[in-house]
Amino acid sequence: MKKILVVDDDAESTELLKEIFQAEKWEVRTANNFADALAAAGECDFDLVVSDINLEDEMSGLDLLREVSSSVPVILVSGFGSLEIAVEAARDGAWDFVSKPYKVEELVQTARRAIDRGKSDAPETEQNESRVSTAIIGRSAPMIELYKEIARVAPTLSTVLITGESGTGKELVARAIHDNSNRRNGPFVAVNCGALTESLLESELFGYVKGSFTGANSDRNGLWEEARDGTLFLDEIGEISLQMQVKLLRVLQENEIRKVGATRNIPVNARIIAATNRNLEEEVEGGTFREDLFYRLSVFGIPVPPLRDRKGDIPLLAEGFLKKTIERTEGNQVTLSSEALKLLTVYDWKGNVRELEAAVEFAVLHARGKEVLPEDLPEKLRTPEYLHSASRIHLSELYADFPTLEDLEKRYLVHVLEETEGNRTRAAEILGIDRRTLYRMAERFEISLD
């Protein structure tokens, strides 16, 4: 019988996981703090450890991971998923990182894979003592998957192809990979391939020698050389011509460039990350993009989710853009009203995060009071259709994606707290519980009542 160690400072959470895993015919032992978990790991050879990151203790689940990951696969669970946590978990040998609220079936499948494959098959990551934070914001399930992909590929030298619609933040993902890699102290050089003509792109990437064309009055290094020991980010790679694709493929194969007008090659050492909003597989089938170059670029592919697939992140993004706009414009200290935030959440953002940022800046500049109101938002957000959707947003969000009962309980708690504006007494009355039970629920779901 497989043996599982479940670690969480909340007794209800450990009991829930215990019941879930026991239903799989696994033997389960629980611990509510770091010391008990470490002692249990020393007494028994577990097949898997599932631990919450925040243990309300001096030592966290990450500390436990560092102690036991060499001998047993570890799955970390957190209610506050972030890129930094995902990177640290991957660096220290975590089998996987799961964000609360989790879906029971997915957690069980992840646990089963970890048990079946064992620690020896877990992906190895190079130790990297320091990390650089990024501007990527989001805690939704698609973003957690994105964080895990970044964490997996960052320590490697693999070429990465980032795909996604315009405005989703593909360059931020590229910078996150660079910032969390062993090349983070080297340069990050970005070039928009779609903004340059073929001849200009060639001279920008490879450089040129004096006299190679009119205006070439001296030798000049290209961006590929400038990115030495760092990362070269080729944005809008799908826009380059077939002739330029041939030259790019040759550099990727040989790790050498030839400056425009030169007679000899120069070795280069830059990690390549490319990005596109096009479907390159369809371009390959249509004959407008070389198949061999596509496979060279897409050694590791990372899709960036559109904003419509992670609407739960809109409040976090909107608050971040609000602060950024106020600081940049030195404008009035305003906040987002709940009505305005509902409209932002239901709107279908075709321009993705970039369009949301523009809308928030527009609203801040038009706000006349201390709050951003619906009438301060761009007119396209205030149509009858979106106003009606905003009035029903909380009800539809509670059950639209068929959540687990635990997830539904958390969502309803958040809904009541929002509607009562954080009034704990009133919230407890609506829920039919006393305030002490309310505190326990908030603690279990890692919700701040402040």
BANU-502535 format. One record per residue (C-alpha): residue number from 1; residue in three letters; x, y, z. Coordinates in steps of 0.1 Angstrom, whole numbers, m for minus. Example, Ala and Ser with C-alpha at 12.3 -4.5 7.8 and 13.67 -1.06 7.14 Angstrom:
% BANU-502535
atom k:1	r:ALA	px:123	py:m45	pz:78
atom k:2	r:SER	px:137	py:m11	pz:71
% end
This chain:
% BANU-502535
atom k:1	r:MET	px:0	py:0	pz:0
atom k:2	r:LYS	px:13	py:34	pz:m10
atom k:3	r:LYS	px:21	py:58	pz:19
atom k:4	r:ILE	px:13	py:95	pz:18
atom k:5	r:LEU	px:23	py:123	pz:42
atom k:6	r:VAL	px:m1	py:152	pz:43
atom k:7	r:VAL	px:11	py:184	pz:59
atom k:8	r:ASP	px:m11	py:215	pz:66
atom k:9	r:ASP	px:m14	py:237	pz:96
atom k:10	r:ASP	px:m52	py:236	pz:92
atom k:11	r:ALA	px:m66	py:204	pz:106
atom k:12	r:GLU	px:m97	py:205	pz:84
atom k:13	r:SER	px:m76	py:207	pz:53
atom k:14	r:THR	px:m54	py:177	pz:64
atom k:15	r:GLU	px:m85	py:157	pz:71
atom k:16	r:LEU	px:m100	py:165	pz:37
atom k:17	r:LEU	px:m69	py:154	pz:19
atom k:18	r:LYS	px:m67	py:123	pz:41
atom k:19	r:GLU	px:m102	py:113	pz:30
atom k:20	r:ILE	px:m94	py:120	pz:m6
atom k:21	r:PHE	px:m62	py:99	pz:m6
atom k:22	r:GLN	px:m77	py:71	pz:15
atom k:23	r:ALA	px:m104	py:68	pz:m11
atom k:24	r:GLU	px:m76	py:58	pz:m35
atom k:25	r:LYS	px:m66	py:30	pz:m11
atom k:26	r:TRP	px:m35	py:48	pz:1
atom k:27	r:GLU	px:m22	py:49	pz:37
atom k:28	r:VAL	px:m22	py:85	pz:49
atom k:29	r:ARG	px:m4	py:101	pz:78
atom k:30	r:THR	px:m9	py:138	pz:87
atom k:31	r:ALA	px:11	py:165	pz:103
atom k:32	r:ASN	px:2	py:201	pz:112
atom k:33	r:ASN	px:36	py:217	pz:115
atom k:34	r:PHE	px:72	py:215	pz:101
atom k:35	r:ALA	px:87	py:196	pz:131
atom k:36	r:ASP	px:60	py:169	pz:132
atom k:37	r:ALA	px:63	py:165	pz:94
atom k:38	r:LEU	px:101	py:162	pz:95
atom k:39	r:ALA	px:98	py:137	pz:123
atom k:40	r:ALA	px:73	py:116	pz:104
atom k:41	r:ALA	px:95	py:116	pz:73
atom k:42	r:GLY	px:124	py:103	pz:94
atom k:43	r:GLU	px:103	py:75	pz:108
atom k:44	r:CYS	px:86	py:62	pz:77
atom k:45	r:ASP	px:95	py:58	pz:40
atom k:46	r:PHE	px:67	py:77	pz:23
atom k:47	r:ASP	px:59	py:74	pz:m14
atom k:48	r:LEU	px:47	py:110	pz:m15
atom k:49	r:VAL	px:46	py:142	pz:6
atom k:50	r:VAL	px:18	py:167	pz:0
atom k:51	r:SER	px:24	py:199	pz:19
atom k:52	r:ASP	px:9	py:233	pz:22
atom k:53	r:ILE	px:35	py:261	pz:17
atom k:54	r:ASN	px:22	py:284	pz:45
atom k:55	r:LEU	px:24	py:264	pz:77
atom k:56	r:GLU	px:20	py:293	pz:102
atom k:57	r:ASP	px:54	py:283	pz:115
atom k:58	r:GLU	px:89	py:296	pz:114
atom k:59	r:MET	px:96	py:269	pz:88
atom k:60	r:SER	px:74	py:266	pz:57
atom k:61	r:GLY	px:65	py:239	pz:32
atom k:62	r:LEU	px:95	py:251	pz:11
atom k:63	r:ASP	px:118	py:243	pz:40
atom k:64	r:LEU	px:102	py:209	pz:43
atom k:65	r:LEU	px:107	py:204	pz:6
atom k:66	r:ARG	px:145	py:211	pz:9
atom k:67	r:GLU	px:148	py:186	pz:37
atom k:68	r:VAL	px:130	py:156	pz:21
atom k:69	r:SER	px:129	py:161	pz:m17
atom k:70	r:SER	px:161	py:140	pz:m22
atom k:71	r:SER	px:143	py:109	pz:m10
atom k:72	r:VAL	px:106	py:114	pz:m18
atom k:73	r:PRO	px:85	py:133	pz:m44
atom k:74	r:VAL	px:69	py:164	pz:m29
atom k:75	r:ILE	px:38	py:182	pz:m41
atom k:76	r:LEU	px:34	py:218	pz:m27
atom k:77	r:VAL	px:0	py:234	pz:m23
atom k:78	r:SER	px:m6	py:272	pz:m19
atom k:79	r:GLY	px:m35	py:296	pz:m19
atom k:80	r:PHE	px:m14	py:324	pz:m32
atom k:81	r:GLY	px:2	py:311	pz:m64
atom k:82	r:SER	px:30	py:333	pz:m79
atom k:83	r:LEU	px:58	py:329	pz:m103
atom k:84	r:GLU	px:84	py:334	pz:m75
atom k:85	r:ILE	px:69	py:304	pz:m56
atom k:86	r:ALA	px:67	py:282	pz:m87
atom k:87	r:VAL	px:103	py:290	pz:m95
atom k:88	r:GLU	px:115	py:283	pz:m60
atom k:89	r:ALA	px:95	py:251	pz:m58
atom k:90	r:ALA	px:110	py:239	pz:m91
atom k:91	r:ARG	px:145	py:249	pz:m81
atom k:92	r:ASP	px:143	py:230	pz:m49
atom k:93	r:GLY	px:130	py:198	pz:m65
atom k:94	r:ALA	px:93	py:199	pz:m60
atom k:95	r:TRP	px:74	py:173	pz:m81
atom k:96	r:ASP	px:47	py:198	pz:m88
atom k:97	r:PHE	px:31	py:229	pz:m75
atom k:98	r:VAL	px:m7	py:231	pz:m70
atom k:99	r:SER	px:m27	py:263	pz:m63
atom k:100	r:LYS	px:m58	py:264	pz:m41
atom k:101	r:PRO	px:m86	py:259	pz:m46
atom k:102	r:TYR	px:m76	py:227	pz:m64
atom k:103	r:LYS	px:m98	py:203	pz:m83
atom k:104	r:VAL	px:m98	py:169	pz:m64
atom k:105	r:GLU	px:m95	py:148	pz:m96
atom k:106	r:GLU	px:m66	py:168	pz:m109
atom k:107	r:LEU	px:m48	py:166	pz:m75
atom k:108	r:VAL	px:m53	py:129	pz:m73
atom k:109	r:GLN	px:m40	py:124	pz:m109
atom k:110	r:THR	px:m9	py:145	pz:m100
atom k:111	r:ALA	px:m3	py:125	pz:m69
atom k:112	r:ARG	px:m7	py:92	pz:m88
atom k:113	r:ARG	px:18	py:103	pz:m114
atom k:114	r:ALA	px:43	py:113	pz:m87
atom k:115	r:ILE	px:39	py:80	pz:m69
atom k:116	r:ASP	px:41	py:59	pz:m101
atom k:117	r:ARG	px:72	py:76	pz:m115
atom k:118	r:GLY	px:89	py:82	pz:m82
atom k:119	r:LYS	px:116	py:107	pz:m73
atom k:120	r:SER	px:141	py:94	pz:m97
atom k:121	r:ASP	px:121	py:105	pz:m127
atom k:122	r:ALA	px:114	py:140	pz:m114
atom k:123	r:PRO	px:128	py:168	pz:m135
atom k:124	r:GLU	px:162	py:180	pz:m124
atom k:125	r:THR	px:168	py:217	pz:m120
atom k:126	r:GLU	px:201	py:235	pz:m116
atom k:127	r:GLN	px:206	py:253	pz:m83
atom k:128	r:ASN	px:201	py:290	pz:m86
atom k:129	r:GLU	px:205	py:310	pz:m54
atom k:130	r:SER	px:189	py:343	pz:m63
atom k:131	r:ARG	px:159	py:351	pz:m84
atom k:132	r:VAL	px:145	py:383	pz:m99
atom k:133	r:SER	px:108	py:391	pz:m95
atom k:134	r:THR	px:87	py:399	pz:m125
atom k:135	r:ALA	px:58	py:420	pz:m135
atom k:136	r:ILE	px:36	py:391	pz:m143
atom k:137	r:ILE	px:4	py:392	pz:m123
atom k:138	r:GLY	px:m22	py:365	pz:m118
atom k:139	r:ARG	px:m34	py:336	pz:m95
atom k:140	r:SER	px:m58	py:318	pz:m119
atom k:141	r:ALA	px:m53	py:282	pz:m129
atom k:142	r:PRO	px:m40	py:291	pz:m164
atom k:143	r:MET	px:m15	py:315	pz:m149
atom k:144	r:ILE	px:m3	py:288	pz:m124
atom k:145	r:GLU	px:3	py:265	pz:m154
atom k:146	r:LEU	px:22	py:293	pz:m171
atom k:147	r:TYR	px:44	py:299	pz:m139
atom k:148	r:LYS	px:52	py:262	pz:m138
atom k:149	r:GLU	px:63	py:262	pz:m175
atom k:150	r:ILE	px:85	py:292	pz:m169
atom k:151	r:ALA	px:100	py:276	pz:m138
atom k:152	r:ARG	px:107	py:244	pz:m158
atom k:153	r:VAL	px:125	py:260	pz:m187
atom k:154	r:ALA	px:142	py:289	pz:m171
atom k:155	r:PRO	px:173	py:270	pz:m157
atom k:156	r:THR	px:179	py:253	pz:m191
atom k:157	r:LEU	px:194	py:266	pz:m223
atom k:158	r:SER	px:166	py:254	pz:m245
atom k:159	r:THR	px:152	py:276	pz:m272
atom k:160	r:VAL	px:117	py:288	pz:m263
atom k:161	r:LEU	px:87	py:298	pz:m285
atom k:162	r:ILE	px:61	py:319	pz:m267
atom k:163	r:THR	px:27	py:320	pz:m284
atom k:164	r:GLY	px:m4	py:341	pz:m277
atom k:165	r:GLU	px:m26	py:368	pz:m288
atom k:166	r:SER	px:m14	py:404	pz:m290
atom k:167	r:GLY	px:m14	py:422	pz:m257
atom k:168	r:THR	px:m11	py:390	pz:m235
atom k:169	r:GLY	px:23	py:398	pz:m222
atom k:170	r:LYS	px:46	py:376	pz:m242
atom k:171	r:GLU	px:77	py:398	pz:m236
atom k:172	r:LEU	px:70	py:397	pz:m199
atom k:173	r:VAL	px:72	py:359	pz:m201
atom k:174	r:ALA	px:104	py:361	pz:m220
atom k:175	r:ARG	px:119	py:385	pz:m194
atom k:176	r:ALA	px:107	py:362	pz:m166
atom k:177	r:ILE	px:125	py:332	pz:m182
atom k:178	r:HIS	px:157	py:353	pz:m185
atom k:179	r:ASP	px:154	py:368	pz:m150
atom k:180	r:ASN	px:151	py:333	pz:m135
atom k:181	r:SER	px:179	py:317	pz:m155
atom k:182	r:ASN	px:216	py:313	pz:m150
atom k:183	r:ARG	px:220	py:341	pz:m176
atom k:184	r:ARG	px:201	py:367	pz:m156
atom k:185	r:ASN	px:233	py:388	pz:m151
atom k:186	r:GLY	px:238	py:390	pz:m188
atom k:187	r:PRO	px:219	py:413	pz:m212
atom k:188	r:PHE	px:183	py:408	pz:m223
atom k:189	r:VAL	px:181	py:422	pz:m258
atom k:190	r:ALA	px:147	py:424	pz:m275
atom k:191	r:VAL	px:140	py:431	pz:m312
atom k:192	r:ASN	px:106	py:434	pz:m329
atom k:193	r:CYS	px:112	py:415	pz:m361
atom k:194	r:GLY	px:79	py:427	pz:m376
atom k:195	r:ALA	px:89	py:464	pz:m374
atom k:196	r:LEU	px:120	py:461	pz:m395
atom k:197	r:THR	px:125	py:455	pz:m433
atom k:198	r:GLU	px:145	py:424	pz:m442
atom k:199	r:SER	px:177	py:443	pz:m449
atom k:200	r:LEU	px:175	py:464	pz:m418
atom k:201	r:LEU	px:166	py:433	pz:m396
atom k:202	r:GLU	px:197	py:415	pz:m410
atom k:203	r:SER	px:221	py:444	pz:m402
atom k:204	r:GLU	px:204	py:449	pz:m367
atom k:205	r:LEU	px:208	py:412	pz:m358
atom k:206	r:PHE	px:241	py:404	pz:m374
atom k:207	r:GLY	px:259	py:438	pz:m375
atom k:208	r:TYR	px:279	py:451	pz:m405
atom k:209	r:VAL	px:314	py:461	pz:m416
atom k:210	r:LYS	px:324	py:495	pz:m428
atom k:211	r:GLY	px:315	py:502	pz:m464
atom k:212	r:SER	px:291	py:473	pz:m467
atom k:213	r:PHE	px:263	py:496	pz:m478
atom k:214	r:THR	px:257	py:533	pz:m481
atom k:215	r:GLY	px:258	py:549	pz:m446
atom k:216	r:ALA	px:279	py:521	pz:m431
atom k:217	r:ASN	px:307	py:545	pz:m420
atom k:218	r:SER	px:322	py:521	pz:m394
atom k:219	r:ASP	px:320	py:486	pz:m382
atom k:220	r:ARG	px:290	py:478	pz:m359
atom k:221	r:ASN	px:281	py:448	pz:m338
atom k:222	r:GLY	px:247	py:433	pz:m342
atom k:223	r:LEU	px:222	py:425	pz:m314
atom k:224	r:TRP	px:232	py:389	pz:m315
atom k:225	r:GLU	px:267	py:398	pz:m303
atom k:226	r:GLU	px:253	py:423	pz:m278
atom k:227	r:ALA	px:232	py:395	pz:m263
atom k:228	r:ARG	px:264	py:374	pz:m256
atom k:229	r:ASP	px:260	py:354	pz:m224
atom k:230	r:GLY	px:224	py:366	pz:m221
atom k:231	r:THR	px:191	py:363	pz:m240
atom k:232	r:LEU	px:181	py:375	pz:m274
atom k:233	r:PHE	px:143	py:379	pz:m277
atom k:234	r:LEU	px:129	py:377	pz:m312
atom k:235	r:ASP	px:94	py:392	pz:m310
atom k:236	r:GLU	px:69	py:387	pz:m339
atom k:237	r:ILE	px:91	py:360	pz:m354
atom k:238	r:GLY	px:63	py:350	pz:m377
atom k:239	r:GLU	px:67	py:382	pz:m397
atom k:240	r:ILE	px:102	py:375	pz:m411
atom k:241	r:SER	px:106	py:366	pz:m448
atom k:242	r:LEU	px:115	py:331	pz:m461
atom k:243	r:GLN	px:150	py:344	pz:m471
atom k:244	r:MET	px:156	py:357	pz:m436
atom k:245	r:GLN	px:143	py:325	pz:m421
atom k:246	r:VAL	px:171	py:306	pz:m439
atom k:247	r:LYS	px:198	py:329	pz:m425
atom k:248	r:LEU	px:183	py:326	pz:m390
atom k:249	r:LEU	px:182	py:288	pz:m392
atom k:250	r:ARG	px:218	py:287	pz:m401
atom k:251	r:VAL	px:228	py:308	pz:m371
atom k:252	r:LEU	px:208	py:285	pz:m348
atom k:253	r:GLN	px:224	py:254	pz:m363
atom k:254	r:GLU	px:260	py:267	pz:m363
atom k:255	r:ASN	px:260	py:293	pz:m334
atom k:256	r:GLU	px:279	py:316	pz:m358
atom k:257	r:ILE	px:269	py:348	pz:m375
atom k:258	r:ARG	px:284	py:367	pz:m405
atom k:259	r:LYS	px:281	py:405	pz:m404
atom k:260	r:VAL	px:267	py:422	pz:m435
atom k:261	r:GLY	px:297	py:427	pz:m459
atom k:262	r:ALA	px:321	py:405	pz:m439
atom k:263	r:THR	px:340	py:374	pz:m452
atom k:264	r:ARG	px:342	py:354	pz:m420
atom k:265	r:ASN	px:319	py:340	pz:m394
atom k:266	r:ILE	px:319	py:350	pz:m357
atom k:267	r:PRO	px:308	py:327	pz:m329
atom k:268	r:VAL	px:279	py:338	pz:m308
atom k:269	r:ASN	px:265	py:327	pz:m274
atom k:270	r:ALA	px:230	py:339	pz:m268
atom k:271	r:ARG	px:200	py:320	pz:m257
atom k:272	r:ILE	px:171	py:325	pz:m281
atom k:273	r:ILE	px:135	py:331	pz:m271
atom k:274	r:ALA	px:110	py:339	pz:m298
atom k:275	r:ALA	px:74	py:350	pz:m297
atom k:276	r:THR	px:45	py:353	pz:m322
atom k:277	r:ASN	px:8	py:359	pz:m323
atom k:278	r:ARG	px:5	py:337	pz:m354
atom k:279	r:ASN	px:m2	py:300	pz:m356
atom k:280	r:LEU	px:32	py:289	pz:m370
atom k:281	r:GLU	px:20	py:253	pz:m376
atom k:282	r:GLU	px:m6	py:267	pz:m400
atom k:283	r:GLU	px:21	py:289	pz:m415
atom k:284	r:VAL	px:43	py:258	pz:m421
atom k:285	r:GLU	px:14	py:240	pz:m438
atom k:286	r:GLY	px:8	py:271	pz:m460
atom k:287	r:GLY	px:44	py:273	pz:m470
atom k:288	r:THR	px:51	py:307	pz:m455
atom k:289	r:PHE	px:72	py:295	pz:m426
atom k:290	r:ARG	px:100	py:269	pz:m427
atom k:291	r:GLU	px:93	py:237	pz:m410
atom k:292	r:ASP	px:129	py:231	pz:m399
atom k:293	r:LEU	px:131	py:266	pz:m384
atom k:294	r:PHE	px:98	py:260	pz:m366
atom k:295	r:TYR	px:112	py:229	pz:m349
atom k:296	r:ARG	px:144	py:247	pz:m340
atom k:297	r:LEU	px:125	py:275	pz:m323
atom k:298	r:SER	px:98	py:255	pz:m306
atom k:299	r:VAL	px:120	py:231	pz:m286
atom k:300	r:PHE	px:99	py:243	pz:m256
atom k:301	r:GLY	px:66	py:260	pz:m264
atom k:302	r:ILE	px:48	py:282	pz:m239
atom k:303	r:PRO	px:12	py:294	pz:m248
atom k:304	r:VAL	px:2	py:326	pz:m229
atom k:305	r:PRO	px:m35	py:325	pz:m220
atom k:306	r:PRO	px:m58	py:354	pz:m233
atom k:307	r:LEU	px:m74	py:375	pz:m206
atom k:308	r:ARG	px:m109	py:361	pz:m213
atom k:309	r:ASP	px:m96	py:327	pz:m201
atom k:310	r:ARG	px:m84	py:342	pz:m167
atom k:311	r:LYS	px:m110	py:368	pz:m158
atom k:312	r:GLY	px:m104	py:361	pz:m121
atom k:313	r:ASP	px:m71	py:379	pz:m125
atom k:314	r:ILE	px:m87	py:411	pz:m137
atom k:315	r:PRO	px:m91	py:427	pz:m102
atom k:316	r:LEU	px:m54	py:421	pz:m94
atom k:317	r:LEU	px:m44	py:435	pz:m128
atom k:318	r:ALA	px:m67	py:465	pz:m126
atom k:319	r:GLU	px:m54	py:474	pz:m91
atom k:320	r:GLY	px:m18	py:471	pz:m103
atom k:321	r:PHE	px:m25	py:493	pz:m133
atom k:322	r:LEU	px:m44	py:518	pz:m111
atom k:323	r:LYS	px:m14	py:523	pz:m89
atom k:324	r:LYS	px:10	py:525	pz:m118
atom k:325	r:THR	px:m11	py:551	pz:m136
atom k:326	r:ILE	px:m14	py:573	pz:m104
atom k:327	r:GLU	px:24	py:571	pz:m99
atom k:328	r:ARG	px:32	py:579	pz:m135
atom k:329	r:THR	px:7	py:607	pz:m140
atom k:330	r:GLU	px:9	py:620	pz:m104
atom k:331	r:GLY	px:m29	py:620	pz:m105
atom k:332	r:ASN	px:m55	py:619	pz:m78
atom k:333	r:GLN	px:m54	py:590	pz:m53
atom k:334	r:VAL	px:m85	py:572	pz:m65
atom k:335	r:THR	px:m98	py:536	pz:m60
atom k:336	r:LEU	px:m119	py:514	pz:m82
atom k:337	r:SER	px:m155	py:512	pz:m72
atom k:338	r:SER	px:m171	py:477	pz:m70
atom k:339	r:GLU	px:m194	py:486	pz:m98
atom k:340	r:ALA	px:m165	py:497	pz:m121
atom k:341	r:LEU	px:m146	py:466	pz:m112
atom k:342	r:LYS	px:m176	py:444	pz:m121
atom k:343	r:LEU	px:m177	py:460	pz:m156
atom k:344	r:LEU	px:m140	py:455	pz:m161
atom k:345	r:THR	px:m144	py:418	pz:m151
atom k:346	r:VAL	px:m173	py:410	pz:m176
atom k:347	r:TYR	px:m159	py:429	pz:m206
atom k:348	r:ASP	px:m145	py:408	pz:m234
atom k:349	r:TRP	px:m109	py:421	pz:m237
atom k:350	r:LYS	px:m100	py:415	pz:m273
atom k:351	r:GLY	px:m68	py:435	pz:m268
atom k:352	r:ASN	px:m61	py:415	pz:m236
atom k:353	r:VAL	px:m39	py:429	pz:m208
atom k:354	r:ARG	px:m27	py:458	pz:m229
atom k:355	r:GLU	px:m63	py:469	pz:m236
atom k:356	r:LEU	px:m72	py:466	pz:m199
atom k:357	r:GLU	px:m42	py:488	pz:m189
atom k:358	r:ALA	px:m53	py:515	pz:m214
atom k:359	r:ALA	px:m89	py:514	pz:m200
atom k:360	r:VAL	px:m77	py:518	pz:m164
atom k:361	r:GLU	px:m56	py:547	pz:m173
atom k:362	r:PHE	px:m85	py:563	pz:m192
atom k:363	r:ALA	px:m107	py:559	pz:m162
atom k:364	r:VAL	px:m82	py:574	pz:m138
atom k:365	r:LEU	px:m78	py:604	pz:m160
atom k:366	r:HIS	px:m116	py:609	pz:m162
atom k:367	r:ALA	px:m124	py:602	pz:m125
atom k:368	r:ARG	px:m136	py:633	pz:m106
atom k:369	r:GLY	px:m141	py:619	pz:m72
atom k:370	r:LYS	px:m122	py:595	pz:m49
atom k:371	r:GLU	px:m135	py:565	pz:m68
atom k:372	r:VAL	px:m135	py:553	pz:m104
atom k:373	r:LEU	px:m172	py:550	pz:m113
atom k:374	r:PRO	px:m187	py:531	pz:m142
atom k:375	r:GLU	px:m193	py:565	pz:m160
atom k:376	r:ASP	px:m155	py:571	pz:m159
atom k:377	r:LEU	px:m148	py:539	pz:m179
atom k:378	r:PRO	px:m145	py:539	pz:m218
atom k:379	r:GLU	px:m179	py:540	pz:m234
atom k:380	r:LYS	px:m175	py:505	pz:m250
atom k:381	r:LEU	px:m176	py:490	pz:m215
atom k:382	r:ARG	px:m209	py:507	pz:m206
atom k:383	r:THR	px:m232	py:490	pz:m231
atom k:384	r:PRO	px:m266	py:476	pz:m219
atom k:385	r:GLU	px:m252	py:441	pz:m225
atom k:386	r:TYR	px:m222	py:446	pz:m202
atom k:387	r:LEU	px:m241	py:465	pz:m176
atom k:388	r:HIS	px:m266	py:436	pz:m174
atom k:389	r:SER	px:m238	py:411	pz:m172
atom k:390	r:ALA	px:m220	py:430	pz:m144
atom k:391	r:SER	px:m252	py:430	pz:m123
atom k:392	r:ARG	px:m251	py:392	pz:m124
atom k:393	r:ILE	px:m214	py:386	pz:m122
atom k:394	r:HIS	px:m211	py:373	pz:m87
atom k:395	r:LEU	px:m240	py:348	pz:m90
atom k:396	r:SER	px:m227	py:333	pz:m123
atom k:397	r:GLU	px:m191	py:331	pz:m111
atom k:398	r:LEU	px:m201	py:309	pz:m82
atom k:399	r:TYR	px:m210	py:278	pz:m102
atom k:400	r:ALA	px:m203	py:284	pz:m139
atom k:401	r:ASP	px:m172	py:262	pz:m141
atom k:402	r:PHE	px:m187	py:234	pz:m119
atom k:403	r:PRO	px:m164	py:239	pz:m89
atom k:404	r:THR	px:m159	py:214	pz:m61
atom k:405	r:LEU	px:m180	py:219	pz:m29
atom k:406	r:GLU	px:m150	py:233	pz:m11
atom k:407	r:ASP	px:m143	py:257	pz:m39
atom k:408	r:LEU	px:m179	py:267	pz:m40
atom k:409	r:GLU	px:m178	py:273	pz:m2
atom k:410	r:LYS	px:m148	py:296	pz:m5
atom k:411	r:ARG	px:m164	py:315	pz:m34
atom k:412	r:TYR	px:m196	py:321	pz:m15
atom k:413	r:LEU	px:m176	py:333	pz:15
atom k:414	r:VAL	px:m158	py:358	pz:m6
atom k:415	r:HIS	px:m191	py:368	pz:m22
atom k:416	r:VAL	px:m207	py:375	pz:12
atom k:417	r:LEU	px:m177	py:394	pz:25
atom k:418	r:GLU	px:m177	py:416	pz:m7
atom k:419	r:GLU	px:m214	py:423	pz:m4
atom k:420	r:THR	px:m211	py:432	pz:33
atom k:421	r:GLU	px:m180	py:453	pz:26
atom k:422	r:GLY	px:m160	py:432	pz:51
atom k:423	r:ASN	px:m185	py:435	pz:80
atom k:424	r:ARG	px:m177	py:403	pz:99
atom k:425	r:THR	px:m208	py:404	pz:121
atom k:426	r:ARG	px:m232	py:408	pz:92
atom k:427	r:ALA	px:m213	py:382	pz:71
atom k:428	r:ALA	px:m216	py:357	pz:100
atom k:429	r:GLU	px:m253	py:364	pz:103
atom k:430	r:ILE	px:m259	py:358	pz:65
atom k:431	r:LEU	px:m239	py:326	pz:66
atom k:432	r:GLY	px:m257	py:314	pz:97
atom k:433	r:ILE	px:m225	py:309	pz:118
atom k:434	r:ASP	px:m208	py:326	pz:147
atom k:435	r:ARG	px:m178	py:349	pz:142
atom k:436	r:ARG	px:m153	py:323	pz:156
atom k:437	r:THR	px:m164	py:299	pz:128
atom k:438	r:LEU	px:m161	py:327	pz:103
atom k:439	r:TYR	px:m125	py:333	pz:114
atom k:440	r:ARG	px:m118	py:296	pz:111
atom k:441	r:MET	px:m133	py:295	pz:76
atom k:442	r:ALA	px:m112	py:325	pz:65
atom k:443	r:GLU	px:m81	py:309	pz:79
atom k:444	r:ARG	px:m88	py:276	pz:62
atom k:445	r:PHE	px:m92	py:293	pz:28
atom k:446	r:GLU	px:m64	py:317	pz:35
atom k:447	r:ILE	px:m87	py:348	pz:31
atom k:448	r:SER	px:m77	py:379	pz:50
atom k:449	r:LEU	px:m106	py:395	pz:69
atom k:450	r:ASP	px:m86	py:428	pz:71
% end
